[in-house]
Amino acid sequence: MKSESRQSIVFGDVEVIRVVEWQGAFAPARGLIPESGAEVWKGNEDWLAPDHWEPDGDRAVVALQTWVLRSCGRTVLVDTGVGNGRERPGSAQFHHWQGDFLGGLARVGVRPEDVDVVVNTHVHGDHVGWNTAGVDGGWEPTFPNAQYLIPAADDFHFGPDNAYGNGRREDDRLIYEDSIAPVHRAGQTVLWDGTHRIDEHLTLESAPGHTPGSSVLRLASGGDRAVFVGDLLHSPVQILTPSCNSCFCLDPGQAVASRRRILERAAAERELVVPAHFGGAGAVEVRQEGGGFTLGRWAAYGTE
């Protein structure tokens, strides 16, 4: 297990700072990526281990992390982790979680009041948790001056007006009530669909499948390109086998289509692919080879 670290990289006029809250073995490899074969893990053990796979226990290694972007004079957070003290009865790993997320931000020079924009790539508990903080037995926005960008399709899907299956899961209801609804009440949310321009360098785009509103954030500054893909990818194995979804994808066919589309574009436009949960360097170049994809260079950061 690794504790948080600080790493930064510059894309044109945009600085990206990586804050790792936690990294470690999370779940059985083929529990997380059910359709992936044992051979793809074993055949790539030389580079999957130890940052992405624990061979002895056959467990996928993931990271909980937030990306801090400094763009056009503003501070933008991409996803906000799990949040402390949450009721998550369906997720033992995150039930009553206690982490040092705000301390991690402070150590890279970010105070809650400094944050201008919060991007939730989608509404899952490990991406929206620190949208809010506990205050006097309730929940209030953690970042008082921020605009929170939330995909409209996810807000509808997980909110009280809709449900999937025979009803929302209990965790979904709790996540919405403690991490989304308080931000709505504070008047700090912007719901968007399709595309949303944040500034001259940053654009949000829908990439549904994992959830109805799952999105990616594209960064283009000068000749540099990156794409923050949220949970489009949980493991590098999905780059090698893009037809394999995570166990959390709600619409498997749509998730595969979005994954292929985003990877094809990343390869064509030389975008650095930045997933939410990759361990190790956390970001990688992707190349198209025949009808599939291979991994190029991993991100190279300046560290402090």
BELMO-V646979 format. One record per residue. RES is the residue in one small letter. OMEGA is omega in degrees with one decimal (* if undefined). Layout:
[[RES/OMEGA] [RES/OMEGA]]
//
This chain:
[[m/179.0] [k/172.9] [s/-173.2] [e/177.1] [s/176.2] [r/177.5] [q/-179.8] [s/178.6] [i/-177.4] [v/174.1] [f/-177.0] [g/-179.4] [d/-176.9] [v/173.0] [e/177.1] [v/178.6] [i/-179.4] [r/176.5] [v/-179.5] [v/179.0] [e/-178.9] [w/173.9] [q/179.4] [g/177.9] [a/-170.1] [f/-172.6] [a/172.9] [p/-173.4] [a/-177.9] [r/163.9] [g/178.3] [l/179.7] [i/-167.2] [p/-174.3] [e/179.0] [s/179.9] [g/177.7] [a/-175.7] [e/-178.9] [v/175.5] [w/-177.6] [k/-177.9] [g/179.4] [n/-176.8] [e/-174.6] [d/177.8] [w/175.6] [l/179.1] [a/1.2] [p/-169.6] [d/-174.5] [h/-176.3] [w/175.0] [e/-172.4] [p/-175.2] [d/179.0] [g/-176.3] [d/-178.1] [r/176.1] [a/176.5] [v/179.0] [v/177.0] [a/164.8] [l/-173.3] [q/176.3] [t/176.9] [w/178.4] [v/-179.4] [l/173.1] [r/-172.1] [s/177.2] [c/176.6] [g/-179.1] [r/177.8] [t/-176.4] [v/173.2] [l/174.1] [v/-179.1] [d/-169.7] [t/171.3] [g/-168.7] [v/-174.8] [g/-176.7] [n/170.7] [g/-176.8] [r/172.1] [e/179.6] [r/-173.9] [p/-180.0] [g/-177.3] [s/-173.6] [a/-177.6] [q/-173.4] [f/-179.7] [h/-178.3] [h/179.5] [w/173.4] [q/178.6] [g/-175.7] [d/-177.4] [f/-178.3] [l/174.9] [g/176.9] [g/176.4] [l/-179.1] [a/-177.7] [r/172.4] [v/171.8] [g/-179.1] [v/172.1] [r/180.0] [p/-177.8] [e/179.2] [d/-172.6] [v/-178.5] [d/-176.1] [v/170.9] [v/175.8] [v/167.5] [n/-178.1] [t/173.8] [h/-175.0] [v/167.6] [h/-169.3] [g/-179.1] [d/178.9] [h/-175.2] [v/-168.7] [g/-179.4] [w/166.2] [n/-176.2] [t/175.9] [a/-179.9] [g/179.0] [v/175.9] [d/177.4] [g/177.8] [g/-176.9] [w/177.1] [e/179.5] [p/178.5] [t/-173.4] [f/-167.5] [p/-176.9] [n/-172.4] [a/166.0] [q/-178.7] [y/-179.2] [l/-174.5] [i/178.4] [p/-176.6] [a/-177.8] [a/177.2] [d/178.9] [d/178.2] [f/-174.4] [h/-176.2] [f/179.7] [g/-173.0] [p/-176.2] [d/-177.6] [n/178.2] [a/173.6] [y/-173.4] [g/178.0] [n/179.1] [g/178.2] [r/170.6] [r/-180.0] [e/178.3] [d/178.7] [d/178.0] [r/-178.9] [l/179.1] [i/-179.0] [y/-174.8] [e/-177.4] [d/-173.3] [s/-179.0] [i/-176.6] [a/179.8] [p/178.7] [v/173.0] [h/-177.7] [r/179.2] [a/179.2] [g/-175.1] [q/-176.6] [t/166.8] [v/175.9] [l/-176.2] [w/178.6] [d/178.8] [g/175.3] [t/177.0] [h/179.9] [r/177.9] [i/175.7] [d/-174.2] [e/-178.7] [h/-167.8] [l/179.5] [t/174.0] [l/178.1] [e/176.5] [s/174.8] [a/-168.9] [p/177.9] [g/175.1] [h/164.7] [t/-179.7] [p/-177.6] [g/-178.5] [s/-173.3] [s/172.8] [v/177.2] [l/179.5] [r/177.1] [l/175.8] [a/-179.9] [s/-172.3] [g/177.1] [g/-175.5] [d/-177.5] [r/172.7] [a/175.8] [v/178.7] [f/-165.5] [v/178.3] [g/-178.1] [d/170.1] [l/177.2] [l/171.0] [h/-176.5] [s/174.4] [p/176.4] [v/-179.0] [q/171.4] [i/178.9] [l/-179.2] [t/-172.6] [p/175.8] [s/-178.0] [c/178.4] [n/168.4] [s/179.0] [c/-177.0] [f/-176.4] [c/-175.3] [l/178.5] [d/-172.3] [p/-178.5] [g/179.3] [q/178.5] [a/177.9] [v/-179.3] [a/178.4] [s/-178.7] [r/179.9] [r/-177.9] [r/-178.0] [i/178.1] [l/178.1] [e/179.6] [r/178.5] [a/178.6] [a/-176.9] [a/-174.4] [e/178.0] [r/174.4] [e/170.9] [l/-178.6] [v/-174.0] [v/178.5] [p/-177.8] [a/-166.0] [h/178.2] [f/170.6] [g/178.7] [g/179.2] [a/173.4] [g/-177.7] [a/-171.4] [v/170.4] [e/-179.9] [v/178.1] [r/176.9] [q/-177.6] [e/-175.0] [g/177.7] [g/-177.0] [g/-175.0] [f/172.0] [t/179.1] [l/174.0] [g/-177.9] [r/172.8] [w/-179.0] [a/175.3] [a/-174.6] [y/160.4] [g/-177.2] [t/176.8] [e/*]]
//
